[in-house]
Each structure stands twice: as C-alpha cells, then as structure tokens.
C-alpha cells in the first residue's frame, strides 16, 4: 500500500513538473498585458522605461518557474527509477 502512495505521489510530481515547464517556456501571459500597458503609458506620457522593468521581471519569473519545473522533473524521474530498482524490475 505504501508503494502505491509513492507511485501516485511521484506521478503527481511528474505532471506538475511538466505543467511548470510548459508555463515557464510558453509564458504566463504577462507579456501581452505589459505590452498593452506600455502602449497606454507611451500614449499618455511618452515614457515606457518603467513598464520595461516589469516586462523583464516577469520574464525572470517565468524562467525561474521553468527551472523549478525542470528540477522537479529530474527529481521525480530519479525517484521513480530508484523505486523500480528497489522492486528489482530494472
């Protein structure tokens, strides 16, 4: 019974890591919002430097999410292989 819980836990880790990597690589949709804000800010004030800082910040956040997803993916695959080796299936 304990092995079933471990397998389910690692399966959920695997799904969440793939989702995190996809969100990180495809973006969370902040780019279009920031571009829209840039356009409005540029029309009103003519200055877009503040909005570019936000765009860079969100790009960094998306890259960090993707990196965390990759680390979780590697951790999960390693633990699944160790679990299979424990059962002498490999």
C-alpha positions as CSV (number, residue, x, y, z in Angstrom):
1,X,0.0,0.0,0.0
2,X,2.9,2.3,0.8
3,X,4.4,1.8,-2.7
4,X,1.1,2.7,-4.3
5,X,1.1,6.1,-2.4
6,X,4.7,6.7,-3.5
7,X,3.9,5.9,-7.1
8,X,0.9,8.2,-7.0
9,X,2.9,11.0,-5.4
10,X,5.6,10.7,-8.0
11,X,3.0,10.7,-10.8
12,X,1.6,13.9,-9.4
13,X,5.1,15.4,-9.2
14,X,5.7,14.4,-12.8
15,X,2.5,16.0,-14.0
16,X,3.1,19.2,-12.0
17,X,6.7,19.5,-13.2
18,X,5.6,19.2,-16.8
19,X,3.0,21.8,-16.3
20,X,5.5,24.1,-14.7
21,X,8.0,23.7,-17.5
22,X,5.2,24.4,-20.1
23,X,4.1,27.5,-18.2
24,X,7.7,28.7,-17.9
25,X,8.6,28.2,-21.5
26,X,5.3,29.3,-23.1
27,X,4.9,32.2,-20.7
28,X,2.2,33.0,-18.3
29,X,0.5,35.7,-20.5
30,X,2.1,38.6,-18.7
31,X,3.8,39.8,-22.0
32,X,0.6,40.8,-23.7
33,X,-0.6,42.7,-20.6
34,X,2.7,44.5,-20.3
35,X,2.8,45.4,-24.0
36,X,-0.8,46.8,-23.6
37,X,0.3,48.8,-20.5
38,X,3.4,50.0,-22.5
39,X,1.2,51.2,-25.3
40,X,-1.1,53.2,-23.0
41,X,1.8,54.6,-21.0
42,X,3.6,55.7,-24.2
43,X,0.4,57.4,-25.5
44,X,-0.1,59.3,-22.2
45,X,3.4,60.1,-21.0
46,X,5.8,59.1,-23.8
47,X,7.9,57.1,-21.2
48,X,8.0,53.3,-21.3
49,X,11.1,52.7,-19.2
50,X,9.0,51.7,-16.1
51,X,7.0,49.1,-18.0
52,X,10.1,47.5,-19.5
53,X,11.3,46.9,-16.0
54,X,8.1,45.0,-15.3
55,X,8.5,43.0,-18.5
56,X,12.0,41.9,-17.5
57,X,10.7,41.0,-14.0
58,X,8.0,38.7,-15.4
59,X,10.5,37.1,-17.9
60,X,12.7,36.3,-15.0
61,X,9.8,34.9,-13.0
62,X,8.8,32.7,-16.0
63,X,12.3,31.4,-16.3
64,X,12.5,30.6,-12.6
65,X,9.2,28.7,-12.8
66,X,10.5,26.7,-15.8
67,X,13.8,25.9,-13.9
68,X,11.9,24.7,-10.8
69,X,9.8,22.5,-13.1
70,X,12.9,21.0,-14.7
71,X,14.5,20.3,-11.3
72,X,11.2,18.7,-10.0
73,X,11.1,16.6,-13.2
74,X,14.6,15.3,-12.8
75,X,14.0,14.6,-9.1
76,X,10.8,12.7,-9.9
77,X,12.4,10.6,-12.6
78,X,15.3,9.8,-10.3
79,X,12.9,8.7,-7.6
80,X,10.8,6.6,-9.9
81,X,13.9,4.8,-11.2
82,X,15.1,4.2,-7.6
83,X,11.6,2.9,-6.7
84,X,11.7,0.5,-9.7
85,X,15.2,-0.6,-8.8
86,X,14.0,-1.3,-5.2
87,X,11.5,-3.7,-6.7
88,X,14.2,-5.3,-8.9
89,X,12.1,-4.5,-12.0
90,X,15.1,-3.0,-13.8
